[in-house]
Amino acid sequence: MFEYTFWEIITFFGSFHFWTISSLMCLFLFFLIPKKSRKYFVWFIFLVLPSILIANSVTQGLKFIFKIPRPCYGLPYCPSGYSMPSGHTTVAFAALTVLGLNYKGKKYLIPALLFAQLIGISRVILGVHTIPDVLIGSFVGMFVAFLVHKVYEIHYQKFKQIVEKT
């Protein structure tokens, strides 16, 4: 019935669609839950969603600039589009870094980064990216996450007031 390998399952968690749908579900659920439970939903709305949107946009721009073909080019299972940088890796690092920076005093940052790296490794093992694609994707994702995190810290009180009013 379902014949997915471990690496295909892991790579799913780097999908732009996975993180977008998760963030939009949090936005929808935000209005249905009590105010005291909204903290984690706010992270998806004000941190993860902007991080993945910016990271994905930067990735698409870099792919357009570099125009490097995928290592699997011409094979039937090969995704369309260019290779450098890995979009799954970029999005995974953007989402997981920004969550790791904000959850319980950063104590989950290292496990979040290790999981993001596992997603990057899955892209290489599945043969749709090279190691440089994944490395550049990880740097782009972390850079975007740090920027979004800094903006969030600067404007935290404004975001907190918005949440409390709703």
C-alpha positions as CSV (number, residue, x, y, z in Angstrom):
1,M,0.0,0.0,0.0
2,F,2.4,2.7,1.2
3,E,5.9,1.9,0.2
4,Y,7.9,5.0,1.3
5,T,11.4,4.6,2.4
6,F,12.8,6.2,5.6
7,W,14.5,8.9,3.5
8,E,11.3,9.7,1.6
9,I,9.5,10.3,4.9
10,I,12.3,12.4,6.3
11,T,12.4,14.6,3.1
12,F,8.7,15.3,3.4
13,F,9.4,17.4,6.5
14,G,11.5,19.8,4.4
15,S,8.6,20.4,2.0
16,F,7.6,24.1,1.6
17,H,4.0,22.8,1.3
18,F,4.2,21.0,4.7
19,W,5.4,24.1,6.5
20,T,3.0,26.4,4.7
21,I,0.0,24.2,5.5
22,S,1.2,23.8,9.1
23,S,1.5,27.5,9.6
24,L,-1.8,28.3,8.0
25,M,-3.5,25.7,10.2
26,C,-2.0,27.4,13.2
27,L,-3.4,30.7,11.9
28,F,-6.8,29.2,11.6
29,L,-6.7,27.4,15.0
30,F,-5.3,30.5,16.7
31,F,-8.8,32.0,16.8
32,L,-10.3,28.8,18.2
33,I,-8.1,28.2,21.2
34,P,-8.0,30.0,24.6
35,K,-5.6,33.0,24.8
36,K,-3.3,31.3,27.3
37,S,-2.5,28.5,24.8
38,R,-1.7,30.7,21.8
39,K,2.0,31.1,22.3
40,Y,3.2,28.3,20.1
41,F,0.7,29.1,17.4
42,V,2.1,32.7,17.4
43,W,5.5,31.2,16.6
44,F,4.2,29.5,13.5
45,I,2.4,32.7,12.4
46,F,5.0,35.3,13.1
47,L,8.2,33.2,12.8
48,V,7.9,30.1,10.8
49,L,5.6,31.4,8.1
50,P,7.8,34.5,7.3
51,S,10.9,32.4,7.5
52,I,9.8,29.8,5.0
53,L,8.3,32.4,2.7
54,I,11.5,34.4,2.6
55,A,13.7,31.3,2.4
56,N,11.7,29.8,-0.4
57,S,11.8,33.1,-2.3
58,V,15.6,33.4,-1.9
59,T,16.0,29.8,-3.0
60,Q,14.0,30.3,-6.1
61,G,16.0,33.4,-6.9
62,L,19.3,31.6,-6.4
63,K,18.2,28.7,-8.6
64,F,17.3,31.2,-11.3
65,I,20.8,32.8,-11.0
66,F,22.9,29.6,-10.8
67,K,20.8,27.4,-13.2
68,I,22.6,24.2,-12.1
69,P,20.9,21.0,-13.3
70,R,20.0,18.4,-10.8
71,P,22.2,15.3,-10.5
72,C,19.3,13.2,-11.5
73,Y,18.5,15.2,-14.6
74,G,16.9,13.0,-17.3
75,L,15.8,10.2,-15.0
76,P,12.1,9.5,-14.6
77,Y,11.9,10.3,-10.9
78,C,13.8,13.6,-11.1
79,P,12.0,16.7,-9.9
80,S,11.7,19.6,-12.3
81,G,13.7,22.8,-11.7
82,Y,17.3,23.5,-10.9
83,S,19.4,22.1,-8.1
84,M,21.3,24.8,-6.3
85,P,20.4,25.4,-3.5
86,S,18.2,22.6,-2.1
87,G,14.7,24.1,-1.4
88,H,13.8,21.4,1.1
89,T,17.0,21.9,3.0
90,T,16.6,25.7,3.0
91,V,13.0,25.6,4.2
92,A,13.7,22.9,6.8
93,F,16.6,25.0,8.2
94,A,14.6,28.2,8.2
95,A,11.6,26.6,10.0
96,L,13.5,24.5,12.5
97,T,16.2,27.1,13.3
98,V,13.6,29.8,14.1
99,L,11.6,27.3,16.2
100,G,14.8,26.1,18.0
101,L,15.8,29.7,18.7
102,N,12.5,30.4,20.4
103,Y,11.6,27.2,22.2
104,K,12.5,26.9,25.9
105,G,15.7,29.0,26.0
106,K,17.2,27.5,22.8
107,K,17.7,24.1,24.5
108,Y,16.2,22.4,21.4
109,L,18.2,24.3,18.8
110,I,20.8,21.6,18.4
111,P,18.2,18.8,18.0
112,A,16.2,21.0,15.5
113,L,19.4,21.6,13.5
114,L,20.3,17.9,13.5
115,F,16.8,17.1,12.2
116,A,17.1,19.7,9.5
117,Q,20.5,18.3,8.5
118,L,18.9,14.8,8.3
119,I,16.4,16.3,5.8
120,G,19.3,17.7,3.8
121,I,21.0,14.3,3.9
122,S,17.8,12.7,2.6
123,R,17.9,14.9,-0.5
124,V,21.4,13.7,-1.3
125,I,20.6,10.1,-0.6
126,L,17.5,10.3,-2.8
127,G,19.7,11.6,-5.6
128,V,17.9,14.9,-6.2
129,H,20.7,17.2,-4.8
130,T,24.4,17.3,-4.3
131,I,26.2,18.0,-1.0
132,P,27.0,21.7,-2.1
133,D,23.3,22.2,-2.8
134,V,22.4,21.0,0.7
135,L,25.2,23.1,2.4
136,I,24.2,26.3,0.7
137,G,20.5,25.6,1.4
138,S,21.4,25.1,5.1
139,F,23.3,28.4,5.3
140,V,20.6,30.3,3.5
141,G,17.9,28.8,5.7
142,M,19.8,29.6,8.9
143,F,20.6,33.1,7.8
144,V,16.9,33.8,7.0
145,A,15.8,32.3,10.3
146,F,18.3,34.5,12.3
147,L,17.1,37.6,10.5
148,V,13.4,36.8,11.1
149,H,14.2,35.9,14.8
150,K,15.9,39.3,15.3
151,V,13.0,41.2,13.7
152,Y,10.6,39.2,16.0
153,E,12.7,40.1,19.1
154,I,12.8,43.8,18.1
155,H,9.0,43.9,17.6
156,Y,8.0,41.3,20.2
157,Q,5.9,43.7,22.3
158,K,3.9,44.8,19.3
159,F,3.2,41.1,18.3
160,K,2.3,40.4,21.9
161,Q,-0.2,43.3,21.9
162,I,-1.8,42.0,18.7
163,V,-2.2,38.6,20.1
164,E,-3.7,39.9,23.3
165,K,-6.3,42.0,21.5
166,T,-7.6,39.1,19.4
